[in-house]
Amino acid sequence: MHLLEYIFGHTLLFEFHQQCYISFYMWSQVVMHYALGFVIFF
């Protein structure tokens, strides 16, 4: 039971970190896109 909780907890943590990383990556891509557009526009 304890081992299951341990594995489950770490899997959730991993999923959470993966979600954070993906959203951070997407946001950085958007920011870079707009920054480049802004530089080209002006």
N, CA, C and O atoms as CSV, one atom per row, in Angstrom:
chain,resi,resn,atom,element,x,y,z
A,1,MET,N,N,0.844,-1.198,0.000
A,1,MET,CA,C,0.000,0.000,0.000
A,1,MET,C,C,0.885,1.257,0.000
A,1,MET,O,O,0.647,2.200,-0.754
A,2,HIS,N,N,1.896,1.247,0.850
A,2,HIS,CA,C,2.785,2.403,0.937
A,2,HIS,C,C,3.543,2.592,-0.376
A,2,HIS,O,O,3.730,3.717,-0.840
A,3,LEU,N,N,3.973,1.486,-0.963
A,3,LEU,CA,C,4.713,1.542,-2.230
A,3,LEU,C,C,3.823,2.106,-3.339
A,3,LEU,O,O,4.268,2.900,-4.168
A,4,LEU,N,N,2.560,1.680,-3.336
A,4,LEU,CA,C,1.601,2.173,-4.327
A,4,LEU,C,C,1.411,3.677,-4.189
A,4,LEU,O,O,1.417,4.406,-5.181
A,5,GLU,N,N,1.243,4.134,-2.955
A,5,GLU,CA,C,1.078,5.569,-2.705
A,5,GLU,C,C,2.300,6.341,-3.192
A,5,GLU,O,O,2.184,7.412,-3.789
A,6,TYR,N,N,3.480,5.769,-2.922
A,6,TYR,CA,C,4.735,6.385,-3.319
A,6,TYR,C,C,4.815,6.536,-4.840
A,6,TYR,O,O,5.132,7.606,-5.360
A,7,ILE,N,N,4.518,5.435,-5.537
A,7,ILE,CA,C,4.558,5.438,-7.004
A,7,ILE,C,C,3.508,6.399,-7.561
A,7,ILE,O,O,3.785,7.173,-8.477
A,8,PHE,N,N,2.308,6.342,-7.001
A,8,PHE,CA,C,1.208,7.192,-7.460
A,8,PHE,C,C,1.549,8.672,-7.260
A,8,PHE,O,O,1.327,9.503,-8.141
A,9,GLY,N,N,2.098,8.978,-6.072
A,9,GLY,CA,C,2.477,10.356,-5.768
A,9,GLY,C,C,3.524,10.876,-6.736
A,9,GLY,O,O,3.426,12.001,-7.225
A,10,HIS,N,N,4.540,10.042,-7.013
A,10,HIS,CA,C,5.604,10.462,-7.917
A,10,HIS,C,C,5.107,10.593,-9.351
A,10,HIS,O,O,5.567,11.457,-10.097
A,11,THR,N,N,4.166,9.731,-9.732
A,11,THR,CA,C,3.597,9.821,-11.078
A,11,THR,C,C,2.820,11.125,-11.220
A,11,THR,O,O,2.929,11.808,-12.238
A,12,LEU,N,N,2.031,11.472,-10.192
A,12,LEU,CA,C,1.281,12.723,-10.215
A,12,LEU,C,C,2.224,13.911,-10.294
A,12,LEU,O,O,1.993,14.849,-11.056
A,13,LEU,N,N,3.288,13.866,-9.502
A,13,LEU,CA,C,4.269,14.941,-9.477
A,13,LEU,C,C,4.916,15.092,-10.854
A,13,LEU,O,O,5.105,16.202,-11.352
A,14,PHE,N,N,5.250,13.954,-11.451
A,14,PHE,CA,C,5.867,13.961,-12.775
A,14,PHE,C,C,4.908,14.554,-13.800
A,14,PHE,O,O,5.300,15.382,-14.623
A,15,GLU,N,N,3.643,14.123,-13.745
A,15,GLU,CA,C,2.629,14.649,-14.676
A,15,GLU,C,C,2.507,16.156,-14.508
A,15,GLU,O,O,2.450,16.898,-15.488
A,16,PHE,N,N,2.468,16.602,-13.251
A,16,PHE,CA,C,2.327,18.029,-12.951
A,16,PHE,C,C,3.494,18.823,-13.525
A,16,PHE,O,O,3.306,19.866,-14.151
A,17,HIS,N,N,4.706,18.309,-13.301
A,17,HIS,CA,C,5.893,18.988,-13.818
A,17,HIS,C,C,5.902,19.009,-15.336
A,17,HIS,O,O,6.322,19.991,-15.949
A,18,GLN,N,N,5.436,17.919,-15.944
A,18,GLN,CA,C,5.386,17.847,-17.397
A,18,GLN,C,C,4.404,18.891,-17.934
A,18,GLN,O,O,4.689,19.570,-18.921
A,19,GLN,N,N,3.255,19.013,-17.281
A,19,GLN,CA,C,2.258,20.006,-17.686
A,19,GLN,C,C,2.838,21.412,-17.566
A,19,GLN,O,O,2.664,22.238,-18.462
A,20,CYS,N,N,3.523,21.681,-16.466
A,20,CYS,CA,C,4.131,22.995,-16.252
A,20,CYS,C,C,5.160,23.289,-17.331
A,20,CYS,O,O,5.215,24.392,-17.876
A,21,TYR,N,N,5.968,22.287,-17.629
A,21,TYR,CA,C,7.022,22.462,-18.627
A,21,TYR,C,C,6.420,22.743,-20.001
A,21,TYR,O,O,6.886,23.625,-20.722
A,22,ILE,N,N,5.371,21.980,-20.361
A,22,ILE,CA,C,4.719,22.150,-21.664
A,22,ILE,C,C,4.098,23.541,-21.764
A,22,ILE,O,O,4.256,24.220,-22.779
A,23,SER,N,N,3.395,23.968,-20.718
A,23,SER,CA,C,2.753,25.287,-20.750
A,23,SER,C,C,3.809,26.392,-20.793
A,23,SER,O,O,3.642,27.394,-21.488
A,24,PHE,N,N,4.902,26.197,-20.039
A,24,PHE,CA,C,5.991,27.178,-20.049
A,24,PHE,C,C,6.614,27.267,-21.437
A,24,PHE,O,O,6.908,28.357,-21.928
A,25,TYR,N,N,6.812,26.108,-22.062
A,25,TYR,CA,C,7.397,26.052,-23.402
A,25,TYR,C,C,6.492,26.765,-24.400
A,25,TYR,O,O,6.964,27.540,-25.232
A,26,MET,N,N,5.187,26.501,-24.315
A,26,MET,CA,C,4.226,27.129,-25.221
A,26,MET,C,C,4.225,28.636,-25.038
A,26,MET,O,O,4.226,29.387,-26.013
A,27,TRP,N,N,4.223,29.081,-23.772
A,27,TRP,CA,C,4.218,30.522,-23.506
A,27,TRP,C,C,5.484,31.183,-24.041
A,27,TRP,O,O,5.430,32.274,-24.609
A,28,SER,N,N,6.637,30.508,-23.852
A,28,SER,CA,C,7.896,31.083,-24.336
A,28,SER,C,C,7.881,31.170,-25.862
A,28,SER,O,O,8.408,32.121,-26.439
A,29,GLN,N,N,7.274,30.169,-26.514
A,29,GLN,CA,C,7.173,30.188,-27.974
A,29,GLN,C,C,6.325,31.378,-28.415
A,29,GLN,O,O,6.685,32.090,-29.353
A,30,VAL,N,N,5.203,31.590,-27.740
A,30,VAL,CA,C,4.304,32.706,-28.062
A,30,VAL,C,C,5.023,34.042,-27.850
A,30,VAL,O,O,4.959,34.937,-28.694
A,31,VAL,N,N,5.705,34.158,-26.710
A,31,VAL,CA,C,6.423,35.402,-26.403
A,31,VAL,C,C,7.496,35.667,-27.451
A,31,VAL,O,O,7.641,36.793,-27.926
A,32,MET,N,N,8.247,34.629,-27.809
A,32,MET,CA,C,9.293,34.780,-28.819
A,32,MET,C,C,8.694,35.209,-30.161
A,32,MET,O,O,9.236,36.075,-30.847
A,33,HIS,N,N,7.582,34.597,-30.517
A,33,HIS,CA,C,6.904,34.902,-31.776
A,33,HIS,C,C,6.502,36.376,-31.812
A,33,HIS,O,O,6.756,37.076,-32.792
A,34,TYR,N,N,5.866,36.840,-30.719
A,34,TYR,CA,C,5.428,38.229,-30.675
A,34,TYR,C,C,6.604,39.193,-30.603
A,34,TYR,O,O,6.563,40.278,-31.182
A,35,ALA,N,N,7.657,38.790,-29.884
A,35,ALA,CA,C,8.840,39.652,-29.773
A,35,ALA,C,C,9.486,39.816,-31.147
A,35,ALA,O,O,9.871,40.923,-31.523
A,36,LEU,N,N,9.605,38.734,-31.889
A,36,LEU,CA,C,10.184,38.803,-33.236
A,36,LEU,C,C,9.301,39.647,-34.140
A,36,LEU,O,O,9.807,40.467,-34.907
A,37,GLY,N,N,7.989,39.459,-34.061
A,37,GLY,CA,C,7.056,40.251,-34.855
A,37,GLY,C,C,7.165,41.725,-34.522
A,37,GLY,O,O,7.121,42.583,-35.404
A,38,PHE,N,N,7.306,42.004,-33.240
A,38,PHE,CA,C,7.426,43.384,-32.770
A,38,PHE,C,C,8.699,44.024,-33.324
A,38,PHE,O,O,8.673,45.163,-33.789
A,39,VAL,N,N,9.811,43.288,-33.272
A,39,VAL,CA,C,11.099,43.792,-33.771
A,39,VAL,C,C,11.028,44.036,-35.276
A,39,VAL,O,O,11.518,45.052,-35.769
A,40,ILE,N,N,10.417,43.101,-36.002
A,40,ILE,CA,C,10.307,43.231,-37.457
A,40,ILE,C,C,9.372,44.392,-37.822
A,40,ILE,O,O,9.618,45.134,-38.772
A,41,PHE,N,N,8.285,44.526,-37.032
A,41,PHE,CA,C,7.304,45.578,-37.304
A,41,PHE,C,C,7.908,46.963,-37.100
A,41,PHE,O,O,7.614,47.884,-37.861
A,42,PHE,N,N,8.745,47.117,-36.086
A,42,PHE,CA,C,9.392,48.410,-35.798
A,42,PHE,C,C,10.869,48.364,-36.106
A,42,PHE,O,O,11.569,49.360,-35.923
